């Protein structure tokens, strides 16, 4: 006897939440109860890697699905889009226009988590991000991959709910970084991997009151272009810094539990010369610290 199909719709939605988009669609064959549930699940995950059809069909599928969700007044918790803008049949301009249409729809549906990965054949392999993304004030989680954040940033960024910011292979200047951070008063997690353009990151209590986890990984940046991470934030619980210069303005971290340093140069707050690493972290649970470079 199939008892799962008799479960309330919100429970069925929760089951589908953990399936891929393709697997969720396949559930329509299970029974009448499942036939249309996948069309209204609270998370959407689109990737053109395994999409059966040309790239224009892929864009149309994403567009049609989002419009149907919006027209039905559905809520959406999570939206992920992976698109490879490679080849003649994939217009960069068209994709930007579609993002400008989709993001307001997502905001109207109250989306909380948004992940965008764009693989482009444009030099240097990243895509200018539409400013409309920075107007999605419902976001609590934002992950951007292979985007240029320096072209279309609005003056005010209303990320008043954003708690997690993840940037990967992103081009971002210090001024833009500071503007984003100032618009995110509730940030608890900052994660950067192989980002370019940043010369200085300041972790200060007055701007990042709730920050608990900070990760900066940059293995591929030439040493002359390395970023300096300045730490004046005693309440961090996780610190992971790989491939950077670090300037400690404080040395006592009572809440620090996870700590990883590698390929780094250490400086004290009042010196331009490298200094010895001296940290007081009485509650550390896991630690991996390599000898600072000289």
Number of C-alpha atoms within 10 A of each C-alpha: 4 8 6 11 15 11 11 10 15 12 13 18 19 13 12 21 19 11 15 14 17 14 12 20 17 13 17 16 11 11 11 10 17 21 14 14 18 22 16 18 24 20 23 23 16 20 16 17 10 8 12 9 9 11 21 12 13 17 17 12 13 17 15 12 14 21 16 13 19 18 11 9 11 15 19 23 19 21 18 16 15 16 19 15 21 15 10 8 10 17 14 17 9 12 17 16 12 16 17 16 15 19 20 15 19 26 19 17 20 18 23 22 20 21 17 18 20 21 16 19 14 11 7 10 14 21 24 17 22 21 18 17 22 21 17 25 18 20 25 22 20 19 17 20 22 23 24 23 21 18 13 14 19 16 11 12 19 19 24 17 18 23 19 20 20 17 22 19 19 23 22 19 17 16 12 18 16 14 15 20 17 16 18 21 20 19 24 18 20 17 16 20 18 18 22 20 17 19 16 19 16 16 19 15 15 10 17 19 15 16 23 19 19 19 17 22 20 20 15 12 15 9 11 6 12 20 22 20 20 20 19 19 21 19 17 24 18 19 17 18 21 20 22 25 22 23 22 20 17 16 16 17 18 15 16 23 17 18 20 15 21 18 17 20 22 23 20 19 15 9 9 10 9 16 16 11 14 12 11 12 17 12 13 16 10 11 14 10 15 12 13 16 11 8
